[in-house]
Amino acid sequence: MRYNLSEIIELIKNRRTIYPENYTTRVVQRDIIEKLLTSAIWAPTHGKTQPWRFKVFQDNGRLELSDHLAAAYKENFKGEDFNEIKFKKLKNRPLLSTAIIGVFMHRDENEKIPEIEEIEAVACAVQNILLTATAYGIGSFWSTPKVLGSKYLNSYFKLGEKDKCLGLIYLGYTKEKWPNGQRKPIEYVTQWIN
């Protein structure tokens, strides 16, 4: 075997969503974020379109992101649709994390690859980020709030007409013990056809 398979499987099984509310103030350093992004760009990409794009928010960028998320929520949810708890969570999470990676799908101008495949490629890139963060002992949370597709945020992120924001990855060192997880055995989700 070329790699230590048991370590790779353990890494995959130990990846967990850890919310920003559980992060310490210890800063996730730029060189580590660059390694996460380097892992991301090695995801599979049909036609080698490499549709992933990233924006990293740190320091004052987190404050700016917080303000824009809050403004987008206020613009899109009014009256009975406005939820104060969701609003505060959306506004505060960038301030609880020392780094946030915005994840975007840049649509190939020729559209030679179906959009769903471009989205799937970006999702694979996200998984690479999450696994690499886990290897570093960094908690991560891939957030996809409804406001991410709003015209307001598309303008703020400077997205092209056919580009999409596929989420925000919050990063931080966890205050607590690394959580355990569980999944259904493969027998519950697999059908063998011989």
C-alpha positions in Angstrom: 0.0 0.0 0.0 1.3 3.5 -0.9 -0.2 5.2 2.2 -1.2 4.3 5.8 -4.8 3.3 5.1 -5.7 3.0 8.8 -4.6 6.6 9.4 -6.5 7.9 6.4 -9.7 6.1 7.4 -9.4 7.4 11.0 -8.9 10.9 9.7 -12.1 10.6 7.6 -14.0 9.1 10.5 -12.9 11.8 13.0 -13.9 14.8 10.9 -16.6 16.7 12.8 -18.6 19.8 12.6 -17.4 22.1 15.4 -19.4 25.3 15.7 -17.7 28.7 16.2 -19.4 29.0 19.6 -17.0 26.3 20.7 -13.7 27.9 19.4 -11.0 29.4 21.4 -9.3 32.8 20.6 -6.2 31.0 19.3 -5.6 32.2 15.8 -5.6 29.9 12.8 -2.4 31.0 11.0 -2.2 32.0 7.4 0.3 29.3 6.5 -2.1 26.6 7.7 -5.0 28.2 5.8 -2.8 28.1 2.7 -2.2 24.4 3.3 -6.0 23.8 3.6 -6.5 25.6 0.3 -3.7 23.7 -1.4 -5.5 20.5 -0.4 -8.7 21.9 -1.8 -7.4 22.5 -5.3 -6.4 18.8 -5.6 -10.1 17.8 -5.7 -11.4 16.0 -8.7 -12.6 18.3 -11.5 -14.2 17.1 -14.7 -12.6 18.7 -17.7 -10.0 20.3 -15.4 -12.2 23.4 -15.1 -11.1 23.9 -11.5 -14.3 25.8 -10.6 -13.4 26.6 -7.0 -12.8 30.1 -5.8 -12.0 31.1 -2.2 -12.1 34.3 -0.2 -10.4 34.3 3.3 -11.7 36.6 6.0 -9.5 37.3 8.9 -9.0 40.3 11.3 -11.1 43.2 10.1 -12.4 41.1 7.2 -14.4 39.1 9.8 -16.1 42.3 11.0 -16.9 43.3 7.4 -18.3 39.8 6.7 -20.4 40.0 9.9 -21.9 43.3 8.9 -22.7 42.1 5.3 -24.3 38.9 6.5 -26.4 40.9 9.0 -27.4 43.3 6.3 -28.3 40.5 3.9 -30.5 38.8 6.5 -32.3 42.1 7.3 -32.9 42.7 3.6 -34.2 39.1 2.9 -36.2 38.4 6.1 -38.7 41.0 7.2 -41.7 41.0 9.5 -42.8 37.6 10.7 -40.0 36.0 8.7 -37.3 37.8 10.7 -35.9 35.5 13.4 -33.8 37.4 16.0 -31.9 34.2 17.1 -30.9 33.3 13.5 -29.9 36.9 12.9 -27.6 37.1 15.9 -26.1 33.8 15.2 -25.4 34.8 11.6 -23.9 38.1 12.7 -21.8 36.7 15.6 -20.3 33.6 14.1 -17.6 35.5 12.0 -16.5 37.2 15.2 -16.1 33.9 17.1 -13.9 32.4 14.4 -10.4 33.7 13.7 -10.7 32.7 10.0 -13.5 32.1 7.6 -13.1 30.7 4.1 -15.8 31.8 1.6 -16.3 29.0 -1.0 -17.5 29.8 -4.5 -18.3 28.0 -7.7 -17.0 29.9 -10.7 -19.0 28.9 -13.8 -16.8 28.1 -16.8 -17.7 30.6 -19.6 -18.0 27.8 -22.2 -20.3 25.8 -19.9 -18.8 22.6 -21.3 -19.4 20.8 -18.0 -22.9 20.6 -16.4 -23.3 23.0 -13.5 -24.0 20.2 -11.1 -20.6 18.7 -11.8 -18.9 22.0 -11.1 -20.8 22.2 -7.8 -19.8 18.7 -6.9 -16.2 19.5 -7.7 -16.3 22.4 -5.3 -17.9 20.2 -2.6 -15.0 17.8 -3.0 -12.6 20.7 -2.5 -14.5 21.6 0.7 -14.1 18.0 1.9 -10.4 18.3 1.3 -10.3 21.5 3.4 -12.3 19.9 6.2 -10.1 16.8 6.3 -6.9 18.8 6.3 -8.3 21.0 9.1 -9.1 17.9 11.1 -5.5 16.6 10.6 -4.3 19.9 12.1 -6.6 19.6 15.0 -8.6 22.6 13.8 -12.4 22.6 14.1 -14.5 23.5 11.1 -18.1 24.3 10.2 -19.4 24.4 6.7 -22.3 26.9 6.9 -24.8 27.4 4.1 -27.4 29.9 5.3 -30.1 30.9 2.9 -28.8 34.5 2.6 -25.7 33.3 0.7 -27.6 33.3 -2.6 -29.0 36.8 -2.2 -28.3 39.5 -4.7 -26.9 41.6 -1.9 -24.2 39.1 -1.0 -23.5 38.2 -4.6 -22.7 41.8 -5.2 -20.5 42.0 -2.0 -18.6 38.9 -3.0 -18.3 40.3 -6.6 -19.7 37.1 -8.2 -20.4 36.7 -11.9 -23.9 36.1 -13.0 -23.6 32.3 -13.1 -21.2 32.0 -10.1 -22.5 30.7 -6.8 -21.5 31.0 -3.1 -21.5 27.4 -1.8 -20.9 28.3 1.8 -18.6 29.7 4.5 -16.1 27.5 6.3 -15.6 28.7 9.9 -12.2 27.6 11.4 -11.0 27.5 14.9 -9.4 25.5 17.7 -12.0 23.8 19.9 -12.4 24.6 23.6 -13.6 21.1 24.3 -12.5 17.6 23.7 -12.8 16.5 20.1 -16.3 15.1 19.7 -17.2 11.5 18.7 -19.5 10.7 15.9 -21.5 7.9 14.5 -23.0 6.8 11.2 -25.4 4.1 10.1 -23.5 0.9 8.9 -23.2 0.6 5.2 -25.9 -2.2 5.2 -28.5 0.5 5.8 -27.5 2.6 2.8 -26.1 0.2 0.2 -27.8 -2.1 -2.3 -25.5 -4.7 -4.0 -26.6 -5.6 -7.5 -24.8 -8.7 -8.9 
